[in-house]
């Protein structure tokens, strides 16, 4: 099957995932988030764009630690943590972190 617009197809696949996906740069600025993330935290996708990913977590130390040392064995399994929704309520989360290299830059993803 040949896809005429692969970018649009990837976007549909990304947004259809039931798990929340957040991708941020080394400054923790969100560069990409899917609709599940939007629903989990009650933000629009526009509101999530360029937001600091650490603001979504009650304790951003896990994200900070992962960015500093992504090969740490602590990150080989999902981590239980708490997030903070737009209205301030706490949300129990299970996070899996990963590192992405694209165009000679490092990005960090969290599956929620």
matplotlib code that plots the C-alpha trace (Angstrom):
import matplotlib.pyplot as plt

x = [0.0, 1.4, 0.6, 0.4, 0.7, 2.8, 3.0, -0.8, -0.9, 1.7, -0.2, -3.4, -1.6, 0.1, -3.1, -5.1, -2.8, -4.7, -1.6, -0.5, 2.7, 4.8, 8.0, 10.2, 13.6, 16.5, 14.9, 11.8, 9.8, 7.0, 7.5, 4.9, 1.9, -1.0, -4.7, -4.6, -2.2, -4.5, -7.4, -5.4, -4.2, -7.3, -5.2, -5.7, -2.9, -2.2, -1.8, 0.6, 2.8, 6.0, 4.7, 7.4, 6.9, 8.0, 4.8, 2.7, 4.4, 4.0, 7.7, 9.7, 12.8, 12.2, 12.1, 15.2, 17.1, 16.2, 17.4, 20.7, 21.2, 18.8, 20.8, 20.1, 18.7, 15.9, 14.3, 14.1, 10.7, 7.7, 7.7, 4.7, 4.4, 1.7, 0.8, -1.0, -4.0, -4.8, -7.3, -4.7, -6.0, -3.4, -3.5, -1.8, 0.5, 2.7, 5.5, 7.9, 10.7, 12.7, 15.3, 15.0, 17.7, 16.4, 18.3, 21.4, 19.3, 18.2, 14.5, 12.9, 9.6, 7.2, 4.5, 1.8]
y = [0.0, 3.4, 6.3, 9.6, 11.7, 9.7, 12.6, 12.8, 9.0, 9.1, 11.9, 9.9, 6.8, 8.9, 10.6, 7.3, 5.7, 5.1, 5.9, 9.5, 10.4, 13.4, 14.3, 17.1, 18.6, 18.8, 22.0, 19.9, 22.0, 19.9, 19.6, 16.9, 15.5, 13.3, 13.7, 11.1, 13.3, 16.2, 14.2, 12.9, 16.4, 18.3, 20.7, 21.4, 20.3, 24.0, 24.6, 21.7, 22.9, 24.4, 23.9, 22.6, 18.8, 19.1, 21.1, 18.0, 16.0, 16.5, 15.6, 16.3, 14.7, 11.4, 13.4, 15.4, 12.2, 10.5, 13.5, 13.5, 9.7, 7.9, 4.7, 4.3, 0.9, 2.6, 3.6, 0.1, -0.5, 1.8, 4.2, 5.1, 8.9, 11.6, 14.1, 17.5, 18.2, 21.7, 22.1, 21.2, 17.7, 14.9, 12.0, 8.6, 7.8, 5.0, 6.4, 4.8, 7.0, 6.8, 8.8, 9.8, 11.2, 13.1, 15.5, 15.3, 16.4, 14.5, 14.4, 12.6, 10.8, 9.7, 7.1, 7.7]
z = [0.0, -1.0, 1.3, -0.5, 2.7, 5.2, 7.7, 8.0, 8.4, 11.2, 12.9, 12.9, 14.3, 17.0, 18.0, 18.1, 20.7, 23.9, 26.0, 26.4, 24.6, 25.4, 23.6, 24.9, 24.2, 26.7, 28.2, 28.9, 26.4, 24.9, 21.2, 20.5, 22.5, 21.5, 22.1, 24.9, 26.8, 26.2, 27.8, 30.7, 31.8, 30.5, 28.3, 24.7, 22.3, 21.7, 25.5, 25.7, 22.9, 24.3, 27.9, 30.3, 30.6, 34.3, 35.0, 34.2, 37.0, 40.7, 41.2, 38.0, 39.5, 37.5, 34.2, 35.2, 36.2, 33.0, 30.9, 32.8, 32.7, 30.3, 30.6, 34.3, 35.0, 37.1, 33.8, 32.3, 33.9, 34.2, 37.1, 39.3, 39.8, 40.0, 37.5, 37.9, 35.7, 34.4, 37.3, 39.9, 40.8, 41.1, 38.7, 39.4, 36.5, 35.3, 33.1, 30.7, 29.4, 26.2, 24.3, 20.7, 18.4, 15.4, 13.2, 15.5, 18.5, 21.5, 22.6, 25.4, 25.4, 28.2, 27.7, 30.2]

ax = plt.figure().add_subplot(projection="3d")
ax.plot(x, y, z, "-o")
ax.set_aspect("equal")
plt.show()
